[in-house]
């Protein structure tokens, strides 16, 4: 395999991004910061747009979707509190960047993408990066992945109209679901963390307003 194009300048930009996340965005989990520092975000951009890769902003990736801003990726990952060996499910592969970050924290990551074009692009890109693609699935992420449940953590990268019931059922006891919920109109979404404490016992934390693209699927926006 050819070495990945990752220049001294790009590595420096990544170090500067990690410093920004630590000192100005409140990311405290050093494992998450190390994961952000390890993933060459510019490789998830078309070459013409690489200059935007290490800015803390979302960016369009086509098909009406975006790659989330790095601080959002880091914050959601920190909320999930991923431990080595845990089984994690991501809903919305998109560009594959969040998946790549999760793979730095545990080898057991599954990810579902609703859009066939983005799924294929993401699969090819992640294979080029040498990351496992067996965990990538094309399908309705709002229904989860019951065949491989339960999961220690589920991370949803798109806004749902309500908590998807299937995802709650697929959490292991002690597992966490991080999901934006609410209208996809500006200012109408709330980032939630749901912890399953028993078969029918769930603790809900509301963590502030957010804005994500709509979750598609049976339990998402039609």
N, C-alpha and C positions, 0 to 999 in steps of 0.2 A: 504494500500500500504506500502511495506517495505521501510524504509529510504534508500535514495540513498547513495551508497558508495562514500563519499566525506570527506576525512580525513583532519586532521589539517594541515598536510604537503601539501596536494593538494590545500587547501584553501590559504596557504602561497605562493605556486607557482603561484596561480592566482593573488594574490596581487602584487607579483613581476612582473608578466607579465603586469599588468595594469600600474605599475610604468615605465616599459620599454616603453610602448606605449606612455605614457604622456611625458616622459623626453627625449626619444631618437628617437621616430618615428613621433613626431609632431601631435599626436591626442589631440585635445583641447576640444572637446565636452564631458563634464563630464557625460552626460547622456549615451553616447556611452561607455565610460570607465566603468560606473557602470553596463551596460548591459554585457560587456565582463567579468567583475568581478563576475557577478551573474550566468553565465552559466558554469557548470563543463565540460570543454572541454575534459577531460580525458575519459568521458563517451561516446565520439564519436569515440574512438579508441578501437581496440581489446586489451584485457588485456596484451598480449605479447608486445604491442607497447606503453603502457601508458607513458613510460619514455619520449616519444617525445611530449607529449600533450601540454606542456607549453613552448616549444621552439618556437621561431618566425620563423617557416618554414612551407611550405606545406608538406603534407604527403599522400602517395597513400592510397586509400580506396577500390581499386578493380575496375573492369570494365573499366580500363583505365582512371579513374578519381582521383581527389585529394581533400582533405580538404584544403581549402586555409589557408595561414599563417595568424595568428591573426592580424598582422598589416594591411594586405589587407582587411580583414573583417571589421576592425575598420575604415579604411580609406573610403571604399566604403559606409559604413553605415553613416559616418559623412557627406559625399558628398550628401547623400539622404536627410539629415536634417529632419528625421522623427519626426512628432509631434503626441502626444496622440490623438487617434481617427481617424487618417488618414488611408486610404485604400492603402495598399502596395502590390505589386506583385513582387515575386522573380522568376527568370527564372533559373532553375537548383538547385533543392533541395540538390542533392548530399548526403552528410552525415547527413544533417539536422542542422548543427551547425549555419550557417548564419541565417536560419529560426528561430532558438531558440533565437539568439541575437535580431533579429527584433521583436520577440514576447515580449521582455522586454520593447519595446518602444511604441507599439500600439497593441491593441487586434485584429486588422483587417489586418491579413497577409494571403495572398494566395501564394502558391508555386507550380511550375510545374516541374516535373522530366521526362525526356525522356526515361531513362533506367528503365525497370520494376524491375530488381533486386535491384537497389539502391532505387527505390521508396518504395519497400516493407521493406527493411532494415531500411530506414529512418523513415517510418511510425511507425514501431514497437519500434524503439529507442525513438522517440519523445513521444509516448504514455507512455512508461516506465518513462519518465521524467515528466509526467503529463502535457505536452503541448498539445494544441488543434490540432487534426489531420484532422478535417473537412476541413481545408484550403489546404490540400495536394491533388495534382492532378497528375495523370499519363497522359502524352500527349506531344504534340509538343509546347514547350515553345516559340519557335521563332514566333509563331502565337498569343501569348498572351492568354488572357482569356476574350474574348469579352462579354460574358454573364454577367460578373461582373464589366466591365469597366463603368466609367472611374476610373483611379487610381491616387492618389496623388504622388506616387512614384513607379518606376519600377527599380529593380536592377537585372542586368544580371551577372551571375557568370561564364560565359564561353565566349570565344572570337568569335564574329560574323564576317563574311566576309565584311558586310556592315551594315548600320543601318537598323534593321528590320522594315519595314513600318507599320506593324500591331501594334507594340509597340508604335510608335509615335502617331498613331490614338487613342490609348487607354489611353493616358495621359489626365488628367484633365487640364484645363487652370490653369497655375501656377505650374503644376506638373513637376517632374524631372525624367529623365531616365539616369541611370548610367550604361555604357556598354563599354566593351573592343571591339575594332573594328580593323580588319586587318588580315593579314596572321598569321597562328599559328606557323610559323617559328620563332625562337628566335629573339627578338628585332624588330619585325615587327608589333606589336600591339600598339594601342594608347588608353588610357583610356579617355572616353568622358563623359561629363555631358551635357545633352540636356534639356533645360527648355522650356516648351510650354507657350508662351506669348499671343497667340491668336489662332483662328481656323487654320490658315495656317502660323503662326509665331513661329519659333523655334530659340532659341539662343544656339549656340554650343560652349562649352569650351573644349579645349584639355589640358589634365592634366598629360601628360607624358607617357613614354613607360611602357609597362607592359607585362606580359606573363600569359595567361590563357589556359586551355584546350579548344578544339574546341566546339563551340555551334552546336548541332545537330538539324536537322529539315528542314522544307521547306525553311526557310529564313536563314538557317545556312549552315554548311559544310555537304555535303551529305556523 
